[in-house]
Amino acid sequence: MASKGFITIPKTKVLRLRRGRVHTSLLGSPVHTPENADGLVGVDIETVDGLVSAIAPAGTFPNNQGIDLNSGIVWPTFVDSHCHLDISHTWERSPNVDGTFKSALAATAADHRINSSYDDVRRRFEFGLQCAFAHGVAAIRTHVDSDETEAERHWTVFGEMREKWAGRVELQATSLTAIDVFGTDFGPKLADLVVKFGGNLGAVTPVGEDDDHGDISPRFQALLDRVFELAEERNLNLDFHVDESGRQGARALGLIARTALRRRFRGDILCGHCCSLSLQPEQMVQETLIACAEAEISVVSLPMCNMYLQDRVKARTPRWRGITLLHEMAEYGIPVAVGQDDCRNAFHAYGDHNMLEVFATAVRAAHLDRPFGRWPQIATLTPARFMKLKDYGSITIGKPANLILYKARTMSELISRPQTERVVLRRGLAIDTTLPDYSNLDDLQ
């Protein structure tokens, strides 16, 4: 038997969980029972050979059968559609001197020059995976630093980790480099490297070293078309870092959408951050959202990192927190998700690859509650859909029993207190949720 958290889960062919609660937006199979004000319904869940075999109203199973969850919340394992496993966990050796975006770029570049060995990247990458796995994250799309001097090394680490962690964390990857690179001879080579590793083609939208997601450069459109062209030639999906600033002139999101429409791009497009949209004139916002909806663009917001970086001025309280227009995007039918982004590095000094913490931060900061509606899907089903992961993000009969069992009984309890007593089931079996010790990386700091 595996004893983790607040209950003991036996290793058994048939597992019955009684008197749990699931948010209705996370149920892939209907349960005909009333929901409470939070959108939670009482359920009994049965798994057979690691698959969900039954979901019934609470009280269906006899009291002498299975594990009593005492109204504890059951959640599907999380999906993180935007993080940076290869550059995280460098804070102690390469901190951000003033917390600004510009200093984060400088610190990261300096760290790459000094600490760029394969072993260094691999160990920090895997440390992040260990954290995520213990917190109940089952799938991750990581951005991979892809400048010419480091691309091969970082993508090779990704390939090794994807193979090693198969069956525990489903890994996808996107190239991360300045969009300028696609105006050089290395651009096609990088696109070919992405093909080799089955990744997505990505870029950061500012043009030039001094452009911090500000006014659009005259060169931007030609470079953007080149990225689309390389993706079209290789049948690649696109994934951009977009408008990560508080400057109204940062309007790459709308240009990406209109470029996709003009070119009739057939692939998927995911845009991360999109912070500047929150500060732009209403007419521009509406035009951008209409174009994004028509182009079927998905958006991932990174609330923890962007609240850390955006509007940071020494000795002044931030006036704006960097979160994009999640409610408005949802109204326009644009799929939206949230992700961890950077973790314990110069872009974000904190974080633990804990998607419940990310979701809770988004709920608090963006008012994604009362009603919760479909917002629980932003860290589960929605990212699973645009990552094309059909078996992830919901609790559905016939799909793997990848579940997180929480002692919390209400959404307030779930979000208010760190859920250290969680039980994570992968295919119906409890995993070890012990987090890796920070001292494992001491020699790298």
Secondary structure, 3 states (H helix, E strand, C coil): CEEECCEEECCCCEEEEEEEEEEHHHECCCCCCCECCCCEEEEEEEEECCEEEEEEECCCCCCCCCEECCCCEEEECEEEEEECCCCCCCCCCCCCCCCCHHHHHHHHHHHHHHCCCHHHHHHHHHHHHHHHHHHCEEEEEEEEECCCCCHHHHHHHHHHHHHHCCCCCEEEEEEECEHHHHHCCHHHHHHHHHHHCCCEEEEECCCCCCCCCCCCCCCHHHHHHHHHHHHHHHCCCEEEEECCCCCCCCCHHHHHHHHHHHHCCCCCEEEEECHHHHHCCHHHHHHHHHHHHHCCCEEEECHHHHHHHCCCECCECCCCCCCCCHHHHHHCCCCEEECCECCCECCECCCCCCHHHHHHHHHHHHCCCCCCCCHHHHHCHHHHHHCCCCCCCCECCCCECCEEECCCCCHHHHHHCCCCCCEEEECCEECCCCCCCHHHHHHHC
